[in-house]
Amino acid sequence: MPQGEHSRTSRSTQLGAFALAPLAVHVLVAVLLALSAVVMTSCSPKAAPPQQRALSIGAAASLKPALDELIRAFALDRPDVKIEAAIGSTGALSQQIAAGAPFDLFLAADATFPQRLLDTGHAAPDSMRVFGANTISIVLAKDIPIAPDLDATGALTIASTTAITRIALADPRLAPTGAAGKQALTKRVLWAAIEPKLVTADNADRTVAFFITGGAPCAILPTSLAHPLRATHGARVFTIPAELHDPLPMALIVTRRAKNPADAYAFSEFMLSPAAWEILARHHMQPTPNR
């Protein structure tokens, strides 16, 4: 090829390359931008779930069998509320609230302790509600010989005999159901015979442990805690007549120091609903529509 023509061809090739360069740059930039968008999308944080509001509840031990169900039912309408519950005796929880414990709501086994908190300024004004009532039962181990027609008063009498060496009872100073048990034994003129055989715990739930472990073949418990022992341990359960002890209305209060009063009031209203009453009744507590 003549030298001149070769030179022209070489310049044409170079010019063609420079002509294509801008197009290639645009394509490369577009590819990089697309990749950048993908990376940014994959690395960007996902939308955070709605923040849950904390609600702290102190609940009497007699409510323990029903509490999880109550919380789940409440959550159907308020899934954004995270509930933390502490179980204890009504008296001990009341003392903690008076000392500044950070509970928003107090579900008690009676009305006396909540009323005292209200009277001493530790409860929000006008927040007290009666939502149910407790009963108490005497429980006998399955290996204790009994007559087929034995009733509750007969079971109390057996508890006072040498056939029973230990009787479990929640501390009457702290647990309203323990105090009711003491009243029933006193009215039957059995307290003096039974008191030396008592083993006590600071709340009714811990009293159950004495019976389960064999430390006490007899116990006086809230009926809500007594009935499950039939299925789990073959226990004989006799509900103590209400006339043998003072009534056991169950009341709640919103605490004065509540950090989440809105949800505390919402839960208190829920406890007066048919849904809550159904749960309480299923666990051998007596619901009440009284406000």
C-alpha positions as CSV (number, residue, x, y, z in Angstrom):
1,M,0.0,0.0,0.0
2,P,1.4,3.5,-0.8
3,Q,2.7,5.3,2.2
4,G,0.2,8.2,1.8
5,E,-2.8,5.9,1.7
6,H,-1.6,4.0,4.7
7,S,-1.2,7.2,6.6
8,R,-4.8,8.3,5.7
9,T,-6.1,4.9,6.8
10,S,-4.3,5.1,10.1
11,R,-5.7,8.6,10.8
12,S,-9.3,7.4,10.0
13,T,-8.9,4.5,12.4
14,Q,-7.7,6.8,15.1
15,L,-10.5,9.3,14.4
16,G,-13.1,6.5,14.5
17,A,-11.8,5.4,17.9
18,F,-12.0,8.9,19.3
19,A,-15.5,9.2,17.8
20,L,-16.7,6.1,19.7
21,A,-15.1,7.1,22.9
22,P,-17.8,9.4,24.1
23,L,-20.5,6.8,23.5
24,A,-18.5,4.2,25.5
25,V,-18.0,6.7,28.4
26,H,-21.8,7.3,28.5
27,V,-22.5,3.6,28.6
28,L,-19.9,3.0,31.3
29,V,-21.4,5.8,33.4
30,A,-24.9,4.4,33.0
31,V,-23.7,1.0,34.1
32,L,-21.9,2.4,37.1
33,L,-24.9,4.5,38.1
34,A,-27.2,1.4,37.9
35,L,-24.8,-0.7,40.0
36,S,-24.5,2.1,42.5
37,A,-28.3,2.3,42.8
38,V,-28.5,-1.5,43.4
39,V,-25.8,-1.3,46.1
40,M,-27.5,1.7,47.8
41,T,-30.8,-0.1,47.8
42,S,-29.4,-3.3,49.2
43,C,-27.4,-1.5,51.9
44,S,-30.1,1.0,52.9
45,P,-31.7,0.1,56.3
46,K,-35.1,-1.5,56.2
47,A,-38.0,0.4,57.6
48,A,-38.0,-0.1,61.4
49,P,-41.0,-1.7,62.9
50,P,-43.2,0.5,65.0
51,Q,-41.6,1.1,68.4
52,Q,-43.4,-0.8,71.2
53,R,-44.6,1.0,74.3
54,A,-43.7,-0.7,77.6
55,L,-46.3,-1.4,80.2
56,S,-45.3,-2.7,83.6
57,I,-47.8,-4.7,85.6
58,G,-47.6,-6.1,89.2
59,A,-50.0,-8.9,89.6
60,A,-51.2,-11.0,92.5
61,A,-50.1,-14.7,92.5
62,S,-53.7,-15.9,92.2
63,L,-53.8,-14.3,88.7
64,K,-50.8,-16.3,87.4
65,P,-52.8,-19.0,85.6
66,A,-54.8,-16.4,83.7
67,L,-52.3,-13.6,83.2
68,D,-50.7,-14.8,79.9
69,E,-54.2,-15.2,78.3
70,L,-55.2,-11.8,79.5
71,I,-52.1,-10.2,78.0
72,R,-52.6,-12.0,74.7
73,A,-56.2,-10.9,74.5
74,F,-55.3,-7.3,75.3
75,A,-52.6,-7.4,72.6
76,L,-55.2,-8.2,69.9
77,D,-56.2,-4.5,70.0
78,R,-52.9,-3.1,71.1
79,P,-50.1,-5.1,69.5
80,D,-47.7,-2.2,69.9
81,V,-47.7,-2.5,73.7
82,K,-45.0,-4.7,75.3
83,I,-46.2,-5.9,78.7
84,E,-43.8,-6.9,81.5
85,A,-45.5,-8.6,84.4
86,A,-44.2,-9.4,87.9
87,I,-46.0,-12.0,90.1
88,G,-46.0,-11.6,93.8
89,S,-48.2,-11.3,96.9
90,T,-50.6,-8.5,97.0
91,G,-49.0,-7.2,100.2
92,A,-45.5,-7.3,98.9
93,L,-46.3,-5.6,95.6
94,S,-48.2,-2.9,97.5
95,Q,-45.2,-2.2,99.7
96,Q,-43.0,-2.0,96.6
97,I,-45.3,0.4,94.9
98,A,-45.4,2.6,98.0
99,A,-41.6,2.6,98.0
100,G,-41.5,3.7,94.3
101,A,-41.4,0.5,92.3
102,P,-41.9,1.4,88.6
103,F,-45.2,-0.4,88.0
104,D,-47.8,1.2,85.8
105,L,-50.7,-1.0,86.9
106,F,-51.4,-3.1,90.0
107,L,-53.8,-6.1,89.8
108,A,-54.4,-7.2,93.4
109,A,-56.0,-10.2,95.1
110,D,-58.2,-8.0,97.2
111,A,-59.4,-4.4,97.5
112,T,-57.9,-3.5,100.8
113,F,-54.3,-3.0,99.6
114,P,-55.3,-1.0,96.5
115,Q,-57.5,1.2,98.6
116,R,-54.7,1.9,101.0
117,L,-52.5,2.9,98.0
118,L,-55.2,5.2,96.8
119,D,-55.7,6.8,100.3
120,T,-51.9,7.4,100.7
121,G,-51.5,9.0,97.3
122,H,-49.6,6.2,95.6
123,A,-52.4,5.5,93.1
124,A,-53.9,7.7,90.5
125,P,-57.1,9.3,91.7
126,D,-60.3,7.5,90.6
127,S,-58.3,4.7,89.0
128,M,-59.4,1.9,91.4
129,R,-61.7,-0.7,89.8
130,V,-63.0,-4.1,91.1
131,F,-62.6,-6.6,88.3
132,G,-63.3,-9.9,89.9
133,A,-63.3,-12.0,93.1
134,N,-61.2,-14.8,94.5
135,T,-62.3,-18.0,96.3
136,I,-60.0,-20.3,98.3
137,S,-59.8,-24.1,98.4
138,I,-58.2,-26.8,100.5
139,V,-56.1,-29.3,98.6
140,L,-55.2,-32.8,99.8
141,A,-52.6,-35.1,98.3
142,K,-54.0,-38.1,96.5
143,D,-52.5,-40.6,98.9
144,I,-54.4,-39.3,102.0
145,P,-57.3,-41.6,102.7
146,I,-60.7,-39.8,102.6
147,A,-64.3,-40.7,102.7
148,P,-66.1,-40.5,99.3
149,D,-68.5,-37.9,100.5
150,L,-65.9,-35.6,102.1
151,D,-66.6,-31.9,101.8
152,A,-64.5,-28.8,102.4
153,T,-65.4,-28.5,106.1
154,G,-64.5,-32.2,106.6
155,A,-61.2,-31.6,104.7
156,L,-60.4,-28.7,107.1
157,T,-61.0,-31.0,110.0
158,I,-58.7,-33.7,108.5
159,A,-56.0,-31.0,108.3
160,S,-56.1,-30.6,112.0
161,T,-55.6,-34.3,112.7
162,T,-52.3,-36.3,113.0
163,A,-53.0,-37.6,109.4
164,I,-51.6,-34.3,108.2
165,T,-48.1,-33.3,109.3
166,R,-47.6,-30.1,107.3
167,I,-50.0,-27.6,105.8
168,A,-48.9,-25.0,103.3
169,L,-50.4,-21.5,103.5
170,A,-49.4,-18.1,102.0
171,D,-48.4,-15.6,104.6
172,P,-51.6,-14.1,106.0
173,R,-49.9,-10.8,106.5
174,L,-49.0,-10.5,102.8
175,A,-51.5,-12.7,100.9
176,P,-55.2,-12.0,101.1
177,T,-56.0,-15.6,100.2
178,G,-53.7,-16.7,103.1
179,A,-55.6,-14.4,105.4
180,A,-58.9,-15.9,104.2
181,G,-57.5,-19.3,104.9
182,K,-56.6,-18.3,108.5
183,Q,-60.1,-16.9,109.0
184,A,-61.7,-20.1,107.8
185,L,-59.6,-22.2,110.1
186,T,-60.3,-19.8,113.0
187,K,-64.1,-19.9,112.4
188,R,-63.9,-23.7,112.4
189,V,-61.9,-23.5,115.7
190,L,-59.0,-25.3,114.1
191,W,-56.3,-22.6,114.0
192,A,-54.7,-23.5,117.3
193,A,-54.3,-27.2,116.2
194,I,-53.0,-26.3,112.7
195,E,-50.8,-23.3,113.3
196,P,-47.8,-25.4,114.6
197,K,-47.9,-27.5,111.4
198,L,-47.9,-24.5,109.0
199,V,-45.3,-23.9,106.4
200,T,-45.7,-20.5,104.8
201,A,-44.4,-18.7,101.7
202,D,-44.6,-15.0,100.9
203,N,-47.1,-15.6,98.1
204,A,-49.6,-18.2,97.0
205,D,-47.7,-19.3,93.9
206,R,-44.7,-20.3,96.1
207,T,-47.0,-22.0,98.5
208,V,-47.9,-24.4,95.6
209,A,-44.3,-25.5,95.5
210,F,-44.6,-27.0,99.1
211,F,-47.4,-29.2,97.9
212,I,-45.8,-30.2,94.6
213,T,-42.5,-31.2,96.2
214,G,-44.2,-33.2,98.9
215,G,-43.2,-30.8,101.6
216,A,-46.8,-30.4,102.6
217,P,-49.5,-32.9,101.7
218,C,-52.2,-30.3,102.4
219,A,-52.4,-26.7,101.3
220,I,-54.9,-23.8,101.3
221,L,-54.7,-21.9,98.1
222,P,-56.6,-19.6,95.8
223,T,-58.9,-21.8,93.8
224,S,-57.3,-20.6,90.6
225,L,-54.0,-22.2,91.7
226,A,-55.6,-25.2,93.4
227,H,-57.6,-26.6,90.4
228,P,-54.7,-27.3,88.1
229,L,-53.2,-29.6,90.8
230,R,-56.1,-32.0,90.1
231,A,-54.8,-32.7,86.6
232,T,-51.1,-32.5,87.3
233,H,-50.9,-34.2,90.7
234,G,-54.1,-36.0,91.3
235,A,-55.0,-33.7,94.1
236,R,-58.4,-33.5,95.8
237,V,-59.7,-30.0,95.8
238,F,-62.5,-28.6,98.0
239,T,-63.7,-25.0,97.7
240,I,-64.0,-23.5,101.1
241,P,-67.5,-21.9,101.8
242,A,-67.5,-18.2,101.4
243,E,-69.2,-17.7,104.7
244,L,-66.1,-18.9,106.5
245,H,-64.0,-15.9,105.4
246,D,-64.3,-12.2,104.4
247,P,-65.1,-11.5,100.7
248,L,-62.1,-11.4,98.4
249,P,-62.9,-8.7,95.7
250,M,-60.0,-8.3,93.3
251,A,-59.2,-4.7,92.5
252,L,-56.7,-2.8,90.4
253,I,-55.2,0.7,90.4
254,V,-53.1,2.8,88.0
255,T,-50.0,3.9,90.0
256,R,-49.3,7.6,90.6
257,R,-45.8,7.2,89.1
258,A,-47.0,5.3,86.0
259,K,-44.8,6.0,83.0
260,N,-47.4,4.8,80.6
261,P,-50.7,5.8,82.1
262,A,-52.6,5.7,78.8
263,D,-52.0,2.0,78.2
264,A,-52.4,1.3,82.0
265,Y,-55.9,2.8,81.8
266,A,-56.6,0.9,78.6
267,F,-55.7,-2.4,80.3
268,S,-57.8,-1.6,83.3
269,E,-60.8,-1.0,81.0
270,F,-60.0,-4.3,79.3
271,M,-60.2,-6.1,82.7
272,L,-63.8,-5.0,82.9
273,S,-64.7,-6.5,79.4
274,P,-66.5,-9.7,78.6
275,A,-63.3,-11.0,77.0
276,A,-61.4,-10.7,80.3
277,W,-64.3,-12.0,82.4
278,E,-64.4,-15.2,80.2
279,I,-60.7,-15.8,80.9
280,L,-61.1,-15.2,84.6
281,A,-64.0,-17.6,84.9
282,R,-62.1,-20.2,83.0
283,H,-59.5,-20.0,85.7
284,H,-61.9,-20.3,88.6
285,M,-62.1,-16.6,89.5
286,Q,-65.4,-14.8,89.6
287,P,-65.7,-11.9,87.2
288,T,-67.7,-8.9,88.1
289,P,-69.2,-6.1,86.1
290,N,-68.9,-3.7,89.0
291,R,-66.8,-0.6,88.3
